[in-house]
Amino acid sequence: MKRIGTNEAHAPTLPEVLAMVATAAPDMLAQIRDLLNGRATGKEADSCRLVTFSEAARLLNISRTSIWRLVRAGHLKPATLLKARRLRESDLRNLVSRVA
């Protein structure tokens, strides 16, 4: 999985990540904070809402361990931004529709 702000040959070091965050525009920082907290803005809000693994487990009425099993099996792909891992709500809906 490719992370934002990186290329495959070089993963940024902690000082590089801190420099990127320090030089980011305030509105970009607000968007990152909203994404990490599962609050998307704009017209893609429905398709890119991110939820934590615990929230996903609650939504699907299964355990967090089962969520991790689905990730390891390739049925769900977490989005990674810096070190935070979240699941797309649209992926959860697609999983439920495939199973139903």
N, C-alpha and C positions, 0 to 999 in steps of 0.2 A: 504494500500500500504506500503510495507516495504522499508525503507530508507537504503541507503548504509551506512555501518558502525554501524548499530544498530541491536538490536534484539527486539522482540515483547515485552519483559518484561521491557525493559529499553531504553528510548529515551535519547540520550546524551544531557547533559547540554551545554550551550554555552562555558564554559571553556574547556569541554571535546572536543568539536568540534574544538575549536581553537588549542588545543594541537595536535589533529590529523592532522590538516592542517600544523601546525608548524613543525611537524616531518615527513611530507610527502617528498618523494624524488622530486627533481626539475622536473624530467620528468613526474611524476604523476600529479604535479600541472599544468604542461603544458597541459596534457591530459584533466584534469578537466576544465581548462579554455577553451580549444577547444570545449569540449562537451557543455558547457554553452553557447558558442557563435555559436553553430550549426555547428561547423566544426569537423567532425569525421575523424579519420585517421585509416589506416589499411584496411584489406579486407572487414570488415563489414561496411564500410563507407556509402554505399548506404542504408543499412537497419537500421542504427542507427542515421542518421542525425536528430538532434533535432532543432525544430523551436519554436519561441515564439508564444504566442496566437495571437498576432497582425499579425505575418507573416503567420500563419495558416489561419487567416481570409482573408488576402489578396490573398493567394493561392487558396482558395475555393470561393473567391468572395462573402463572407458573412460577417456579422458583428461580432465583438468580443463577443457580447452578445449571438449570435447564437452558437459560439464556446463553450462558457460556458454552454449553454443548452445541447449541444451534450455531454459534459463531465458529467454533472449532470445526464443525461439520460443513461450514461454508454456506449455510442457509441465510445467515445474516452477516453483513459486513459493517463493522464499526467505522465511524468517521473519526479521524485523529487530528486534533488541532493542538499543537505543542504536545503536552502529555495527557490531555483529557480525551477520553474515548466515550463516544456517544453513538446511539443508534438512531437512524432516520425513522421517523414515525411512518412514513410512506412505505418503508421496507417491512415494517411490522404488519401494516395493512395488506401488503402484497403476500406475505407469508401466510396470513390467515386465509386469504382468498384462494391460495394454491391448495391449502389443506382442506378447506371446506368443500 
